[in-house]
Amino acid sequence: MRAHLLVLAGVFGLLGCAESTLPVESALTDYRVLGIVADQPEVGPDAQVALTAVDFDPEGRPAGYVWSACFYSLGSRAKFQCADPSLEIPLPGAGPTTVLDLAALDFEARFEAAGPLVGLDGQVLSLDTGVDVTIGLTAGIPGQRATRMYKRVRVRRGDAPNRNPTVTGFEVEGELRAGREVTLRVTYGDDTPETYTEVQTGRAATERLLVNFYADAGELADRSPFDESLPDTTWTTPDEPGPAVLFAAVRDGRGGLTVLRRDVDILP
Amino acid sequence: MNRALLCLCLLAPLGGRAQDAPAPAAAPAAITPPVLETFVEAPYPPAALEARREAAVIVALTVGEDGTVSDVEVVEPAGDGFDEAAVEAVSRFRFTPARAGDAPIAVRIQYRYAFTLTEVVEEKAAPTGRLEGRLVEAGTRRPLPGLIVRLPALGLEAISDADGRFAFEDLQSGRVLLRVEDPEYADLEDEEEVVEGQATEVRYILERDAFGDTVTVVGRRPRKEVVRRTVSVQEIRTLPGTQGDALKAVQNLPGVARVAPGFDGDRLVLRGGGGSRAYVDRHPVPLAFHFGGIRSTVASALIEDLDLYPGNYGPEFGRVNGGVVDVRLRDPRTDGLHGYAEADVFDAGALVEGPVGDGGLAVAFRRSYIDGVLAVALPESVRRRFSTAPRYYDGQVLYTRKDGPHDLRLLLFGSSDRIIVLSESAQGGFVNEWAGGLGRWRHRISDTLTHELSASLLVSQENGRFNTDFERNVELARLTLRDDLSLALSPSLDLRLGLDAELAVGTFLLRSQAGGFPREGEAPPDGPPKASDAEIVEVTEDLLWNTPAVFAELEWRVGKLKVLPSLRLEWFGATEDVAVQPRLSARAEVATGTTVKAAAGLYSEQPGPDDLSDRFGNPALGIERTWQVSAGFEQQLTEALSLDVTGFYKQFQDLATRVDDPAVRLANQGEGRVYGVEVLLRHDLTSRFFGWLAYTWQRSERRDRPGEGYRLFDLDQTHNLTLVAQYRFTPTWEAGLRWRFVSGNPYTPAVGAVVDSDDLTYVRLDGEANSGRLSPYHALDLRLDKHWVFETWRLTTYLEAQNAYNRENVREVGYSYDYTASESQLDLPIIPSFGVRGEW
């Protein structure tokens, strides 16, 4: 297995040797679901979790939403395929929010009834170490290509559940005039990042916060994966004055996600 | 009236010219050329004598292991009866046979028989003095054996010995004209003073006048394998596109898939698939190339030649079910202090060698300066991401000593590749380092029994990481032990017995996304590996791999038929499998210049640590097996032109493939098949030209689960054509080209994506595995070399243009972040480069 090559390929992919004409992820030019935010990314086996799809359409069109949950998904490698169809259930609501009511769904009993299940690392799953319920969302503008998105909600007995990052500010530093370079910056609360114990290794760790910025106009600086943990970036404002929408999505790598929106007016 | 000039301008051990190769110019000839013992004077053709016409006839002849001459053939005729007279006389020559080490070998040489009208001095003057001297090559100071030194006025001649020395006894005092003529060297004519009662010592530096070495070895050892292809350093030294790197040159041979340059450019994929291994003196090295194929990790100047076995290799190799490359090092020079210093756009290196005690010692070192180049070429925003920019170095210390029947070799060597990314927001990098030693003792116990014992110990670390999402670290101490016994049971029967044991001890750490890395047929990652914490899996294991093997091979010769049945027994400790691997090969010369050949055998390979780990793979996996079959023929078309056609079939069994069960993950359930034909049309190195045309047609298919349909391997390249040509216009100017046409690689297209909200990444949805194919690759590489030859050293510069007509070859298909749009990502554009090398 030539694993190191994967690292090298990624590292040198950052050099940007060739110009690409492909669409840029940070440019919101069409309908986009930016993420699913759970009010609690980690909960107990009888909890109720509110889920919200953060989406944006430059044309402001109404979107459709279909929610579901799988109690035993095979993970991203298997494209979140639900291992057992009997463990996949629809969630209520046709709007951008829904609720996962584990108690109402009798999650714990279903989990136990399914017998010993093996996790992605080959180990037997346990509610003491955590079991992921995978939320599925299909969203889109009617008549157009839909987006299929997944989010894990970790179900675990015990204390100190993970929380979404606390983002106290999303600021624009600089003059909001057409064609200018300004800085976008997020700031975190005192409780962010959190320290926690890794499930796999039992080691103490500190969350590494990663930030994605989006804009529906102007141009955001190209941010490689090496820059994702930087809380700021450069935005070149549009050449024409008018309204613009900015987003910052902060994730903690453990399922915690906070998405902030900022609407600005660009002056001449 | 007639005189002869010996010219060992082409010396070729018999049995497989198509796979043969020349010896390196800087190396002392591994072959001891034949020495003419009995010269037969040809009658001067009467008509020519009457017309006072002089001429020279160049003939090719075979000098057998017993020194007799056969198969005399006129290469450059002179007419007027000269040809017949020369053939008749040369046929009765006797030689001291050529030797490879201590063993006499049959060789093919050329001989220039000169007919000159020189008045014979009927009575020599009274003996009064001695003239002795030495012939060496300008620039390299290499001794020149086998050249004729003539004193035309006296009708005397002498042949230089292995050390280039010659002597004339009992010469009358006074001035004497001396002449050396050889097709390989500029004519030399000089007058020397012979002093009564004294020895006059002279030293002549001859300037090379033609291509390559005097001795061109085109198949040093008797052939036994059906598909061994040998490349010598001399042959590829100026090959365009390889920067003079011997290992890179193997990519131009049939059966070798083209791999795009990059960080997996060092992959050696032979005959469509299966594992492959690189060896140095039959001991494996952890990393054959720096940074994906930029340069091999062993200095080419220390390489004598290398053998490529794309399949059906002998029982002395194992542990892979694909093919093998075996690099053989040369002995350091012992005829004085020599060396070189060289530099090109990638790196700079130097080598010093000379006699030490009773042996020879060579020390070589090389370091890249890509980091320095990038520091200038890259924009600051990118440059600041590296704490250690890409850099590599390697070094070798080689000592050899021969003492009668004993031959001792000690090698210390190591290599380091390192790139570290350390920005304020991320960490990542790659380290691949290894170092160790290799010792070999060969003892020729008798004419019929040879014993060779060798061992190597290498310590290596391979580490790749990116932030906390991914790390793979393998640290190994690998001991390999080989013990070979060769016994001639009878004139027609040889027996080879061997032990080939490997013991590796170390640690393995892998922290990555569940499921590990993409496997054969799965799309490669589009960026650095990362995963949500929910899917991060980490495993740390101690490794203890012991794979002892014993083998036996019989070589049975009946007339012109050679049959080699063999058996290799191997224990794979990690999987607890015993592999019984029978192999059989045969060659037969069915007509003059025509050899047919066939081979079949079983090969086994153990899964790697990732596949055997209990969280990413399956510790219950067994070995993978491959049946390999080859058959074909070799045809000598002309003295220099040969054709080799080989068909092959490989059947893979028990391939480790994915299972949709997190508790199992992998199982030995895959199978595959590869079939095709390889063609090599080769023009051996002659005075001005060499080149080859290599073509492979093949199809490689596999299925990962029983009942599935077959799909293509990742590097299924239907057509692979390489044309290599090198021509020396003058003694100091030469030019070369390489043109390649290769079918585009298959790829797995993306048909969409789902979004992982926890990572904010798009997870691609794959279409049918390897159902797409890139457009064909073709490119022309050009190279121009200029040499300046001084008395004691030589300077070479070269200019090279890779992809000279700037073909926009597609490297891969790139996708937008959401996999809704795609574009072709191109391979390297035209790349000019240059280099300089001074050697003494």
HADDOCK unambig.tbl for C-alpha pairs under 7 A between the chains (distance, minus, plus):
assign (segid A and resid 1 and name CA) (segid B and resid 608 and name CA) 6.62 0.50 0.50
assign (segid A and resid 1 and name CA) (segid B and resid 610 and name CA) 6.85 0.50 0.50
assign (segid A and resid 3 and name CA) (segid B and resid 517 and name CA) 6.96 0.50 0.50
assign (segid A and resid 4 and name CA) (segid B and resid 430 and name CA) 6.51 0.50 0.50
assign (segid A and resid 4 and name CA) (segid B and resid 463 and name CA) 6.74 0.50 0.50
assign (segid A and resid 4 and name CA) (segid B and resid 464 and name CA) 4.71 0.50 0.50
assign (segid A and resid 5 and name CA) (segid B and resid 263 and name CA) 5.74 0.50 0.50
assign (segid A and resid 5 and name CA) (segid B and resid 264 and name CA) 6.07 0.50 0.50
assign (segid A and resid 6 and name CA) (segid B and resid 525 and name CA) 6.97 0.50 0.50
assign (segid A and resid 6 and name CA) (segid B and resid 528 and name CA) 6.79 0.50 0.50
assign (segid A and resid 6 and name CA) (segid B and resid 529 and name CA) 7.00 0.50 0.50
assign (segid A and resid 7 and name CA) (segid B and resid 464 and name CA) 6.21 0.50 0.50
assign (segid A and resid 7 and name CA) (segid B and resid 465 and name CA) 6.52 0.50 0.50
assign (segid A and resid 7 and name CA) (segid B and resid 466 and name CA) 6.74 0.50 0.50
assign (segid A and resid 7 and name CA) (segid B and resid 528 and name CA) 5.58 0.50 0.50
assign (segid A and resid 7 and name CA) (segid B and resid 529 and name CA) 6.72 0.50 0.50
assign (segid A and resid 8 and name CA) (segid B and resid 263 and name CA) 6.30 0.50 0.50
assign (segid A and resid 8 and name CA) (segid B and resid 430 and name CA) 6.96 0.50 0.50
assign (segid A and resid 9 and name CA) (segid B and resid 263 and name CA) 6.35 0.50 0.50
assign (segid A and resid 9 and name CA) (segid B and resid 527 and name CA) 6.97 0.50 0.50
assign (segid A and resid 10 and name CA) (segid B and resid 526 and name CA) 6.93 0.50 0.50
assign (segid A and resid 10 and name CA) (segid B and resid 527 and name CA) 4.18 0.50 0.50
assign (segid A and resid 10 and name CA) (segid B and resid 528 and name CA) 4.04 0.50 0.50
assign (segid A and resid 11 and name CA) (segid B and resid 528 and name CA) 6.35 0.50 0.50
assign (segid A and resid 13 and name CA) (segid B and resid 527 and name CA) 6.66 0.50 0.50
assign (segid A and resid 15 and name CA) (segid B and resid 382 and name CA) 6.49 0.50 0.50
assign (segid A and resid 22 and name CA) (segid B and resid 816 and name CA) 5.37 0.50 0.50
assign (segid A and resid 22 and name CA) (segid B and resid 821 and name CA) 6.72 0.50 0.50
assign (segid A and resid 22 and name CA) (segid B and resid 822 and name CA) 6.98 0.50 0.50
assign (segid A and resid 23 and name CA) (segid B and resid 816 and name CA) 5.92 0.50 0.50
assign (segid A and resid 25 and name CA) (segid B and resid 817 and name CA) 5.90 0.50 0.50
assign (segid A and resid 35 and name CA) (segid B and resid 757 and name CA) 5.08 0.50 0.50
assign (segid A and resid 35 and name CA) (segid B and resid 760 and name CA) 6.97 0.50 0.50
assign (segid A and resid 36 and name CA) (segid B and resid 757 and name CA) 5.97 0.50 0.50
assign (segid A and resid 76 and name CA) (segid B and resid 763 and name CA) 6.91 0.50 0.50
assign (segid A and resid 77 and name CA) (segid B and resid 515 and name CA) 6.68 0.50 0.50
assign (segid A and resid 118 and name CA) (segid B and resid 662 and name CA) 6.22 0.50 0.50
assign (segid A and resid 118 and name CA) (segid B and resid 663 and name CA) 5.93 0.50 0.50
assign (segid A and resid 119 and name CA) (segid B and resid 662 and name CA) 6.38 0.50 0.50
assign (segid A and resid 120 and name CA) (segid B and resid 514 and name CA) 5.66 0.50 0.50
assign (segid A and resid 120 and name CA) (segid B and resid 535 and name CA) 6.95 0.50 0.50
assign (segid A and resid 120 and name CA) (segid B and resid 662 and name CA) 5.49 0.50 0.50
assign (segid A and resid 121 and name CA) (segid B and resid 514 and name CA) 6.09 0.50 0.50
assign (segid A and resid 121 and name CA) (segid B and resid 537 and name CA) 5.82 0.50 0.50
assign (segid A and resid 121 and name CA) (segid B and resid 615 and name CA) 5.12 0.50 0.50
assign (segid A and resid 121 and name CA) (segid B and resid 616 and name CA) 6.93 0.50 0.50
assign (segid A and resid 122 and name CA) (segid B and resid 615 and name CA) 5.60 0.50 0.50
assign (segid A and resid 122 and name CA) (segid B and resid 662 and name CA) 5.49 0.50 0.50
assign (segid A and resid 122 and name CA) (segid B and resid 663 and name CA) 4.82 0.50 0.50
assign (segid A and resid 147 and name CA) (segid B and resid 754 and name CA) 6.93 0.50 0.50
assign (segid A and resid 148 and name CA) (segid B and resid 754 and name CA) 5.07 0.50 0.50
assign (segid A and resid 148 and name CA) (segid B and resid 755 and name CA) 6.23 0.50 0.50
assign (segid A and resid 149 and name CA) (segid B and resid 754 and name CA) 5.60 0.50 0.50
assign (segid A and resid 149 and name CA) (segid B and resid 755 and name CA) 4.42 0.50 0.50
assign (segid A and resid 149 and name CA) (segid B and resid 756 and name CA) 5.96 0.50 0.50
assign (segid A and resid 149 and name CA) (segid B and resid 757 and name CA) 6.41 0.50 0.50
assign (segid A and resid 150 and name CA) (segid B and resid 755 and name CA) 6.15 0.50 0.50
assign (segid A and resid 150 and name CA) (segid B and resid 756 and name CA) 5.22 0.50 0.50
assign (segid A and resid 150 and name CA) (segid B and resid 757 and name CA) 5.74 0.50 0.50
assign (segid A and resid 151 and name CA) (segid B and resid 756 and name CA) 6.32 0.50 0.50
assign (segid A and resid 151 and name CA) (segid B and resid 757 and name CA) 5.20 0.50 0.50
assign (segid A and resid 151 and name CA) (segid B and resid 758 and name CA) 5.96 0.50 0.50
assign (segid A and resid 200 and name CA) (segid B and resid 537 and name CA) 6.43 0.50 0.50
assign (segid A and resid 200 and name CA) (segid B and resid 538 and name CA) 6.53 0.50 0.50
assign (segid A and resid 226 and name CA) (segid B and resid 425 and name CA) 6.10 0.50 0.50
assign (segid A and resid 226 and name CA) (segid B and resid 426 and name CA) 4.99 0.50 0.50
assign (segid A and resid 227 and name CA) (segid B and resid 425 and name CA) 5.87 0.50 0.50
assign (segid A and resid 229 and name CA) (segid B and resid 425 and name CA) 5.40 0.50 0.50
assign (segid A and resid 230 and name CA) (segid B and resid 425 and name CA) 6.03 0.50 0.50
assign (segid A and resid 253 and name CA) (segid B and resid 532 and name CA) 5.31 0.50 0.50
assign (segid A and resid 253 and name CA) (segid B and resid 533 and name CA) 5.61 0.50 0.50
assign (segid A and resid 253 and name CA) (segid B and resid 758 and name CA) 6.57 0.50 0.50
assign (segid A and resid 253 and name CA) (segid B and resid 759 and name CA) 6.60 0.50 0.50
assign (segid A and resid 254 and name CA) (segid B and resid 532 and name CA) 6.24 0.50 0.50
assign (segid A and resid 254 and name CA) (segid B and resid 533 and name CA) 5.10 0.50 0.50
assign (segid A and resid 254 and name CA) (segid B and resid 534 and name CA) 6.45 0.50 0.50
assign (segid A and resid 255 and name CA) (segid B and resid 758 and name CA) 4.93 0.50 0.50
